[in-house]
Amino acid sequence: MSNHGTALERGFLDGPPANLIDGKFLPLPAGDAIISRNPAAPDEIAFQSGERLEDVEATVAAARRAQPAWFAMGKAARIEVLLRWKEVTAARAPRMAELITLEMGKVLSESRFEAGALAGKVDITLGEHSAGRIADYEVAAGETKSGLCRYKPHGVMAVLGPFNFPAHLPNGHFIPALLAGNAIILKPSEKTPGVGQALAEMAMEAGIPAGIFNLVQGGPKIAAALVANQGVDGVLFTGSWPVGRRILEANLDNPGRIVALELGGSNPSVVMPSADLRQAVVECARAAYATSGQRCTCTRRIIVHADVADRFIQAFCKVASTLQVGAGDSTDPVFMGPLVNGAAVDDVLSFQSDLHASGGKILVEASRMDRPGHFVTPGVVMVDRFSLDRDRECFGPLAQITVVDSLDDAIEQANATRYGLAASIFTGEDAEWDRFFGECRAGCINRNTGTAGASSMLPFGGLGQSGNHRPAGAFSVDYCAYPVASMVERGSATAVPAGMLLEDAWLDA
């Protein structure tokens, strides 16, 4: 990666900051309403522009005009467009990866995996476990009558993307939405606007028709205007619970609008005496500190049985304290990059202080690193119990540990959260796994692997403050289309019901 210049100057973008409306890139005004900086070197600006509120209405109008023809093309034609998208994203994956690292700081190996997943999402979406969920079918309803179930798109879908997976997660929304025949308006995170523009540039290169893929850049005002616009038929959001709550509140009077929320998590991992402790330590550390703790599926709470607590905690703390932290594009082996901005660092350190003030024991102290950039070292805090009053998502590399003396208590502690995204248990006993799966409240429940990471061939989502039971992943097509039932009579010999009189002569002119 070059060490100077904006995303455009480094060759990661084709043009200056712009919104994409009806197939045309409209340059944004100068200003600092939207600005992204290199988290490893905050003096380096990646993307900077003003925002234009009136573009929201224009974007929605363009999408509404274009969407009927896109659906009328038929699924086969839409698939051809998505296959071109697959080719374009695969070809541009290397510079997309560098752009992701530039704007949000994750290590380049993670960014390359994310960039590569864009093309893979097309194959997954077109597969039986995804596209098959909205396949038309027909049933007999009489000698000449049949019942049809066909799927229709909602219309115009607003996709609000996150900063931590700024390419992969929006892509996970809009690929199935496009397949179903919807038009898309992408509002990327204001922390990663360059990635959003790169996605729009690839959409144009792939030949997605004008008005079907649109881009509007901006901060909270733009997002609020988009979510409130009556021309939007669905809101697909990945981000935090506080923002998700505001989206729900904005749609209380719009029960017909689809709202799919993929929110945060306070994810537990349970370690039982029958566990492979080496495996448990490696997986819990990986899941706690992957992407510098900036994943919604990161392990936040570790629950260890007393019989193995001393051994596990000792090893886990040593691993945490020796993790390599550095710039995402470093040539040295680096596990963690910087956090996305200074506010994220402050939040981690503040939460650590709050835990300590309420009785927590700091086993490994998270601390701000003495170097340029938003770097913080991993932290580990020992707490007596987990409780709802101290339950919140700290989006950074800070893990809490508590000790229990039974599986019953472990399950109770795992469920001591308002969230419900991911959970895991490390155990060699099938009976313990079965009980944990049955009683743990989460949308993703793993055995002998960490909470962070998921297969795109499976559903993904949570409950409580983690989501609204609209799983993404392979099931994302479910919130992109709705079933319509039709009764079709192919004969003409309609029987006249008892109590009804009809003489054919009455039909004569």
C-alpha positions as CSV (number, residue, x, y, z in Angstrom):
1,M,0.0,0.0,0.0
2,S,1.3,3.5,-0.9
3,N,1.8,5.6,2.3
4,H,0.3,8.9,1.1
5,G,-2.6,10.4,-0.8
6,T,-6.3,10.0,-0.8
7,A,-8.1,6.8,-1.9
8,L,-8.5,8.4,-5.4
9,E,-4.8,9.4,-5.5
10,R,-3.7,5.9,-4.6
11,G,-5.7,4.4,-7.4
12,F,-8.4,2.7,-5.2
13,L,-11.2,4.8,-6.8
14,D,-12.0,5.8,-10.4
15,G,-13.3,9.3,-9.6
16,P,-13.7,12.0,-7.0
17,P,-16.3,11.8,-4.2
18,A,-19.8,11.5,-5.7
19,N,-23.3,10.2,-5.3
20,L,-24.6,7.7,-7.9
21,I,-28.1,8.6,-9.0
22,D,-29.8,7.0,-12.0
23,G,-26.6,5.7,-13.5
24,K,-24.7,9.0,-13.2
25,F,-22.0,10.0,-10.7
26,L,-22.8,13.5,-9.3
27,P,-19.8,15.1,-7.7
28,L,-20.3,16.0,-4.0
29,P,-19.5,19.5,-2.8
30,A,-16.3,20.3,-0.9
31,G,-16.5,20.1,2.9
32,D,-15.9,17.9,5.8
33,A,-19.4,16.4,6.5
34,I,-17.9,13.1,5.2
35,I,-14.4,12.3,6.1
36,S,-12.4,9.1,6.5
37,R,-8.8,8.9,7.8
38,N,-6.3,6.1,7.9
39,P,-6.7,4.7,11.5
40,A,-3.0,3.8,11.5
41,A,-2.0,7.3,10.5
42,P,-4.8,9.7,11.2
43,D,-3.1,12.6,9.4
44,E,-3.8,10.8,6.2
45,I,-7.2,11.6,4.7
46,A,-8.7,8.8,2.5
47,F,-11.9,10.5,1.5
48,Q,-13.4,13.9,2.2
49,S,-16.5,15.8,0.9
50,G,-19.6,17.5,1.8
51,E,-23.1,15.9,1.7
52,R,-26.2,16.9,-0.2
53,L,-29.5,16.2,1.6
54,E,-31.7,16.8,-1.5
55,D,-30.0,13.9,-3.2
56,V,-32.0,11.5,-1.0
57,E,-35.3,12.4,-2.7
58,A,-33.7,12.3,-6.1
59,T,-32.2,8.9,-5.4
60,V,-35.4,7.4,-4.2
61,A,-37.3,8.7,-7.2
62,A,-34.7,7.3,-9.6
63,A,-34.9,3.9,-8.0
64,R,-38.7,3.8,-8.1
65,R,-38.7,4.7,-11.8
66,A,-36.2,2.0,-12.7
67,Q,-37.4,-0.9,-10.5
68,P,-40.4,-2.2,-12.4
69,A,-38.4,-2.7,-15.6
70,W,-35.7,-4.5,-13.6
71,F,-38.2,-7.0,-12.2
72,A,-39.9,-7.4,-15.6
73,M,-36.5,-8.5,-17.1
74,G,-37.0,-11.8,-15.4
75,K,-34.8,-13.7,-13.0
76,A,-32.6,-15.2,-15.7
77,A,-31.6,-11.8,-17.0
78,R,-30.9,-10.5,-13.5
79,I,-28.7,-13.5,-12.9
80,E,-26.6,-12.6,-15.9
81,V,-26.0,-9.1,-14.4
82,L,-25.0,-10.6,-11.1
83,L,-22.6,-13.0,-12.8
84,R,-20.9,-9.9,-14.3
85,W,-20.8,-8.3,-10.9
86,K,-19.0,-11.5,-9.7
87,E,-16.4,-11.1,-12.4
88,V,-15.8,-7.4,-11.7
89,T,-15.5,-7.8,-7.9
90,A,-13.1,-10.6,-8.3
91,A,-10.9,-8.6,-10.7
92,R,-11.0,-5.5,-8.4
93,A,-10.5,-7.5,-5.1
94,P,-6.9,-6.5,-4.6
95,R,-7.4,-2.8,-4.6
96,M,-10.7,-3.2,-2.7
97,A,-8.7,-5.0,0.1
98,E,-6.2,-2.2,0.3
99,L,-9.0,0.4,0.4
100,I,-10.7,-1.4,3.3
101,T,-7.5,-1.5,5.3
102,L,-6.8,2.2,4.5
103,E,-10.3,3.3,5.7
104,M,-11.0,1.1,8.7
105,G,-7.6,-0.3,9.7
106,K,-8.1,-4.1,9.7
107,V,-5.1,-6.2,8.9
108,L,-4.7,-6.8,5.2
109,S,-5.2,-10.5,5.3
110,E,-8.7,-9.9,6.8
111,S,-9.4,-7.2,4.2
112,R,-8.4,-9.6,1.4
113,F,-10.7,-12.3,2.7
114,E,-13.6,-9.7,2.8
115,A,-12.9,-8.4,-0.7
116,G,-12.8,-12.0,-2.0
117,A,-16.1,-12.7,-0.4
118,L,-18.0,-10.3,-2.7
119,A,-17.8,-12.6,-5.7
120,G,-18.5,-15.7,-3.5
121,K,-21.8,-14.2,-2.3
122,V,-23.2,-14.4,-5.8
123,D,-22.6,-18.2,-6.0
124,I,-24.1,-18.6,-2.5
125,T,-27.1,-16.5,-3.4
126,L,-27.8,-18.4,-6.5
127,G,-27.5,-21.8,-4.8
128,E,-30.4,-24.0,-3.6
129,H,-30.1,-23.1,0.0
130,S,-30.7,-19.4,-0.8
131,A,-32.4,-18.8,-4.2
132,G,-34.3,-22.0,-3.6
133,R,-36.1,-20.3,-0.7
134,I,-38.0,-18.0,-3.2
135,A,-38.5,-20.5,-6.0
136,D,-42.0,-20.5,-7.5
137,Y,-44.2,-23.5,-7.1
138,E,-47.6,-24.8,-8.3
139,V,-50.2,-27.1,-6.6
140,A,-53.3,-28.7,-8.0
141,A,-56.5,-27.1,-6.8
142,G,-59.1,-29.0,-8.9
143,E,-59.3,-30.7,-12.3
144,T,-58.6,-27.5,-14.3
145,K,-57.6,-25.1,-11.5
146,S,-54.1,-24.7,-9.9
147,G,-52.6,-22.7,-7.1
148,L,-49.4,-20.7,-7.8
149,C,-46.9,-19.2,-5.3
150,R,-44.7,-16.6,-6.9
151,Y,-42.4,-14.1,-5.2
152,K,-42.3,-10.4,-5.8
153,P,-39.7,-7.8,-4.7
154,H,-40.6,-5.2,-2.1
155,G,-39.4,-2.4,-4.4
156,V,-36.8,0.1,-3.3
157,M,-34.5,-1.2,-0.6
158,A,-32.2,1.2,1.5
159,V,-29.0,-0.6,2.5
160,L,-27.2,1.1,5.4
161,G,-23.7,-0.4,5.7
162,P,-21.4,-0.7,8.7
163,F,-17.7,0.4,8.9
164,N,-16.3,-2.9,10.2
165,F,-17.1,-5.0,7.1
166,P,-17.9,-2.1,4.7
167,A,-17.9,-4.2,1.6
168,H,-19.0,-7.7,2.6
169,L,-22.0,-6.9,4.7
170,P,-23.7,-4.4,2.4
171,N,-23.0,-6.9,-0.5
172,G,-24.7,-9.6,1.6
173,H,-27.9,-7.4,1.6
174,F,-28.0,-6.1,-2.0
175,I,-27.0,-9.2,-4.0
176,P,-30.2,-11.2,-2.9
177,A,-32.2,-8.0,-3.1
178,L,-31.1,-7.5,-6.7
179,L,-31.8,-11.1,-7.5
180,A,-35.4,-10.8,-6.3
181,G,-35.9,-7.7,-8.5
182,N,-35.5,-4.8,-6.0
183,A,-33.7,-1.5,-6.7
184,I,-31.0,-0.6,-4.2
185,I,-29.9,2.6,-2.4
186,L,-26.6,2.2,-0.6
187,K,-25.8,4.5,2.2
188,P,-22.3,3.4,3.4
189,S,-20.9,4.2,6.9
190,E,-19.6,7.8,7.0
191,K,-16.4,6.1,8.4
192,T,-15.8,4.2,5.2
193,P,-17.3,6.2,2.3
194,G,-14.5,5.3,-0.1
195,V,-15.5,1.6,0.1
196,G,-19.1,2.6,-0.6
197,Q,-18.0,4.5,-3.7
198,A,-15.9,1.6,-4.9
199,L,-19.0,-0.7,-4.7
200,A,-20.9,1.8,-6.8
201,E,-18.2,2.0,-9.4
202,M,-18.1,-1.8,-9.6
203,A,-21.9,-1.8,-10.0
204,M,-21.6,0.5,-13.1
205,E,-18.8,-1.6,-14.5
206,A,-20.9,-4.7,-14.1
207,G,-23.7,-3.1,-16.1
208,I,-26.3,-2.9,-13.4
209,P,-29.0,-0.8,-15.1
210,A,-29.3,2.9,-14.3
211,G,-31.4,3.6,-11.2
212,I,-31.1,0.0,-9.9
213,F,-27.9,0.5,-7.9
214,N,-27.7,4.0,-6.3
215,L,-25.3,5.5,-3.8
216,V,-25.9,8.4,-1.4
217,Q,-23.1,9.5,0.9
218,G,-23.6,11.2,4.2
219,G,-23.9,11.0,8.0
220,P,-26.8,10.7,10.4
221,K,-29.0,13.3,8.6
222,I,-28.7,11.5,5.3
223,A,-29.5,8.2,7.0
224,A,-32.5,9.6,8.8
225,A,-33.9,11.2,5.6
226,L,-33.5,8.0,3.7
227,V,-35.1,5.8,6.4
228,A,-38.0,8.2,6.7
229,N,-38.6,8.6,2.9
230,Q,-42.0,7.2,2.0
231,G,-40.7,5.9,-1.3
232,V,-38.5,3.4,0.5
233,D,-40.1,-0.1,0.8
234,G,-37.4,-1.7,3.0
235,V,-34.5,-0.8,5.3
236,L,-31.6,-3.3,5.5
237,F,-29.3,-2.2,8.3
238,T,-26.1,-3.6,9.9
239,G,-24.8,-1.7,12.9
240,S,-25.4,-0.9,16.5
241,W,-28.5,-1.4,18.7
242,P,-29.0,2.4,19.4
243,V,-29.2,3.1,15.7
244,G,-31.3,0.1,15.1
245,R,-33.7,1.3,17.7
246,R,-34.0,4.7,16.0
247,I,-34.8,2.9,12.7
248,L,-37.6,0.9,14.4
249,E,-39.0,4.1,16.0
250,A,-39.0,5.8,12.6
251,N,-41.0,3.0,11.2
252,L,-43.7,2.6,13.8
253,D,-46.3,4.0,11.4
254,N,-45.0,2.0,8.5
255,P,-45.9,-1.6,9.3
256,G,-45.8,-2.7,5.7
257,R,-42.1,-1.6,5.3
258,I,-39.7,-4.5,5.7
259,V,-37.0,-3.7,8.3
260,A,-34.1,-6.2,8.6
261,L,-31.8,-5.4,11.5
262,E,-28.4,-7.1,12.0
263,L,-27.2,-5.5,15.3
264,G,-24.5,-6.0,17.9
265,G,-23.7,-8.6,20.5
266,S,-22.5,-9.3,24.0
267,N,-21.5,-12.8,23.0
268,P,-20.6,-15.5,25.6
269,S,-18.3,-18.5,25.4
270,V,-18.5,-21.3,28.0
271,V,-15.5,-23.5,28.8
272,M,-16.3,-26.8,30.5
273,P,-13.9,-29.3,32.2
274,S,-14.3,-31.7,29.3
275,A,-13.1,-29.1,26.8
276,D,-9.8,-29.3,24.9
277,L,-8.2,-26.3,26.8
278,R,-5.7,-25.5,24.1
279,Q,-8.5,-25.3,21.6
280,A,-10.6,-23.2,23.9
281,V,-7.8,-20.7,24.6
282,V,-6.9,-20.3,20.9
283,E,-10.5,-20.0,19.8
284,C,-11.6,-17.6,22.6
285,A,-8.6,-15.3,22.0
286,R,-9.2,-15.3,18.3
287,A,-12.9,-14.6,18.7
288,A,-12.3,-11.9,21.3
289,Y,-9.7,-9.9,19.4
290,A,-10.4,-10.6,15.7
291,T,-10.6,-7.3,13.8
292,S,-9.4,-5.6,17.0
293,G,-12.7,-6.6,18.7
294,Q,-14.7,-4.8,16.0
295,R,-17.0,-7.6,15.0
296,C,-20.6,-8.0,16.2
297,T,-19.8,-11.6,16.8
298,C,-16.6,-11.1,18.9
299,T,-16.6,-12.9,22.2
300,R,-17.2,-10.3,25.0
301,R,-17.9,-12.6,27.9
302,I,-16.0,-15.8,28.8
303,I,-17.5,-18.2,31.3
304,V,-15.1,-20.8,32.7
305,H,-15.9,-23.8,34.9
306,A,-14.0,-23.6,38.2
307,D,-12.3,-27.0,37.6
308,V,-10.3,-25.6,34.7
309,A,-10.4,-21.9,35.5
310,D,-6.8,-21.4,36.7
311,R,-5.3,-23.2,33.7
312,F,-7.5,-21.5,31.2
313,I,-7.2,-18.0,32.6
314,Q,-3.4,-18.2,32.9
315,A,-3.0,-19.3,29.3
316,F,-5.7,-16.9,27.9
317,C,-4.1,-13.9,29.6
318,K,-0.6,-14.8,28.3
319,V,-2.0,-15.1,24.7
320,A,-3.8,-11.8,25.0
321,S,-0.7,-10.0,26.3
322,T,1.5,-11.3,23.5
323,L,-0.8,-10.6,20.5
324,Q,1.0,-8.5,17.9
325,V,-0.6,-5.1,17.3
326,G,0.4,-2.9,14.3
327,A,-0.7,-1.3,11.1
328,G,-3.0,-3.4,8.9
329,D,-0.6,-3.2,6.0
330,S,2.5,-4.1,8.0
331,T,5.0,-6.5,6.5
332,D,5.4,-8.1,10.0
333,P,3.0,-10.7,11.3
334,V,0.2,-8.6,12.9
335,F,-3.0,-10.0,14.6
336,M,-4.7,-6.7,15.4
337,G,-4.7,-3.4,13.6
338,P,-5.9,0.0,15.0
339,L,-9.4,0.8,16.0
340,V,-11.4,2.8,13.5
341,N,-11.0,6.2,15.4
342,G,-10.0,7.8,18.6
343,A,-13.6,7.7,20.0
344,A,-13.5,3.9,19.8
345,V,-10.2,3.8,21.8
346,D,-11.8,6.1,24.4
347,D,-14.8,3.8,24.7
348,V,-12.7,0.7,25.3
349,L,-10.6,2.4,28.0
350,S,-13.7,4.0,29.6
351,F,-15.5,0.6,29.8
352,Q,-12.5,-1.0,31.3
353,S,-12.4,1.8,34.0
354,D,-16.1,1.3,34.7
355,L,-15.6,-2.5,35.1
356,H,-12.7,-1.9,37.5
357,A,-14.7,0.7,39.5
358,S,-17.6,-1.8,39.9
359,G,-15.3,-4.5,41.4
360,G,-13.7,-6.0,38.3
361,K,-10.0,-7.1,38.4
362,I,-7.8,-6.1,35.5
363,L,-5.8,-9.2,34.5
364,V,-4.4,-7.7,31.3
365,E,-4.8,-4.0,30.9
366,A,-6.0,-2.5,27.7
367,S,-3.9,0.6,27.1
368,R,-3.4,3.2,24.4
369,M,-0.2,2.5,22.5
370,D,2.5,5.2,22.4
371,R,2.6,5.6,18.7
372,P,0.6,7.5,16.0
373,G,-2.8,6.0,15.2
374,H,-5.7,4.6,17.1
375,F,-3.9,1.6,18.6
376,V,-4.9,-0.1,21.8
377,T,-3.6,-3.3,23.3
378,P,-5.9,-6.2,24.2
379,G,-7.5,-6.2,27.7
380,V,-8.9,-8.9,30.1
381,V,-11.0,-8.1,33.1
382,M,-12.2,-10.6,35.7
383,V,-15.7,-10.0,37.1
384,D,-17.7,-11.8,39.7
385,R,-20.9,-12.1,37.7
386,F,-22.5,-10.9,34.5
387,S,-25.7,-8.9,34.9
388,L,-28.1,-6.9,32.7
389,D,-27.3,-3.6,34.4
390,R,-23.6,-3.8,33.2
391,D,-24.4,-5.4,29.9
392,R,-23.3,-3.4,26.9
393,E,-21.4,-4.0,23.7
394,C,-17.9,-2.5,23.9
395,F,-16.7,-2.6,20.3
396,G,-13.1,-3.2,20.9
397,P,-10.5,-5.7,22.2
398,L,-11.7,-6.1,25.8
399,A,-12.8,-9.5,27.2
400,Q,-14.5,-10.2,30.5
401,I,-14.1,-13.5,32.4
402,T,-16.1,-15.0,35.2
403,V,-16.0,-18.4,36.9
404,V,-18.9,-20.8,37.5
405,D,-19.2,-24.2,39.2
406,S,-21.9,-25.8,37.1
407,L,-23.4,-25.9,33.6
408,D,-26.6,-24.5,35.1
409,D,-24.8,-21.4,36.2
410,A,-22.9,-21.2,33.0
411,I,-26.1,-21.1,31.0
412,E,-27.6,-18.5,33.3
413,Q,-24.5,-16.4,32.9
414,A,-24.5,-16.8,29.1
415,N,-28.1,-15.6,29.0
416,A,-27.4,-12.6,31.3
417,T,-27.6,-10.2,28.3
418,R,-30.1,-8.1,26.4
419,Y,-28.4,-9.3,23.2
420,G,-28.6,-12.7,21.5
421,L,-26.4,-12.9,18.5
422,A,-23.7,-15.6,19.0
423,A,-22.6,-18.0,21.7
424,S,-20.3,-21.0,22.0
425,I,-19.5,-23.8,24.3
426,F,-16.3,-25.8,24.6
427,T,-17.1,-29.3,25.7
428,G,-16.4,-32.9,25.0
429,E,-19.8,-34.0,26.2
430,D,-22.7,-34.3,23.9
431,A,-25.2,-34.0,26.7
432,E,-23.6,-30.6,27.7
433,W,-23.8,-29.4,24.1
434,D,-27.4,-30.5,23.8
435,R,-28.4,-28.6,27.0
436,F,-26.5,-25.5,26.0
437,F,-28.0,-25.4,22.5
438,G,-31.5,-25.9,23.9
439,E,-31.3,-23.3,26.7
440,C,-28.9,-20.6,25.4
441,R,-30.7,-17.6,23.7
442,A,-28.8,-16.7,20.6
443,G,-29.2,-16.9,16.8
444,C,-25.8,-18.6,16.3
445,I,-24.7,-21.3,18.8
446,N,-21.3,-23.0,18.2
447,R,-19.5,-26.0,19.7
448,N,-15.7,-26.0,20.2
449,T,-15.2,-23.0,18.0
450,G,-15.3,-19.3,18.8
451,T,-18.3,-16.9,18.3
452,A,-16.6,-14.8,15.7
453,G,-17.0,-15.9,12.1
454,A,-19.9,-17.5,10.3
455,S,-20.6,-19.4,7.1
456,S,-22.4,-17.5,4.4
457,M,-24.1,-20.7,3.5
458,L,-26.0,-20.6,6.8
459,P,-28.5,-18.1,8.2
460,F,-27.0,-15.4,10.3
461,G,-28.8,-13.1,12.8
462,G,-29.8,-12.7,16.4
463,L,-32.6,-11.8,18.8
464,G,-33.1,-9.3,21.5
465,Q,-31.0,-6.2,20.9
466,S,-29.0,-8.2,18.3
467,G,-31.8,-8.3,15.7
468,N,-35.4,-8.7,14.8
469,H,-35.5,-12.4,13.7
470,R,-34.7,-11.6,10.1
471,P,-31.5,-13.7,9.6
472,A,-29.1,-12.7,6.9
473,G,-26.5,-15.0,5.3
474,A,-28.2,-17.7,3.1
475,F,-31.6,-16.6,4.4
476,S,-31.3,-13.0,3.4
477,V,-33.5,-13.6,0.4
478,D,-36.4,-14.0,2.8
479,Y,-36.5,-10.3,3.6
480,C,-35.9,-9.3,-0.1
481,A,-39.1,-10.8,-1.5
482,Y,-42.6,-11.8,-0.4
483,P,-44.9,-14.6,-1.6
484,V,-48.0,-14.0,-3.6
485,A,-50.6,-16.7,-3.9
486,S,-52.7,-17.0,-7.1
487,M,-55.6,-19.3,-8.0
488,V,-55.6,-19.9,-11.8
489,E,-58.6,-21.5,-13.6
490,R,-57.6,-22.9,-17.0
491,G,-61.0,-24.3,-17.9
492,S,-64.2,-22.6,-18.9
493,A,-66.9,-25.0,-17.6
494,T,-67.6,-23.1,-14.4
495,A,-70.3,-24.7,-12.3
496,V,-73.1,-22.5,-11.0
497,P,-73.2,-22.9,-7.2
498,A,-76.4,-24.0,-5.4
499,G,-78.6,-21.0,-4.7
500,M,-77.3,-19.0,-7.7
501,L,-79.2,-18.8,-11.0
502,L,-77.6,-17.9,-14.3
503,E,-79.2,-18.3,-17.7
504,D,-76.8,-18.1,-20.7
505,A,-79.3,-15.9,-22.5
506,W,-78.6,-13.2,-20.0
507,L,-75.1,-12.9,-21.6
508,D,-76.5,-12.1,-25.0
509,A,-76.0,-8.6,-26.2
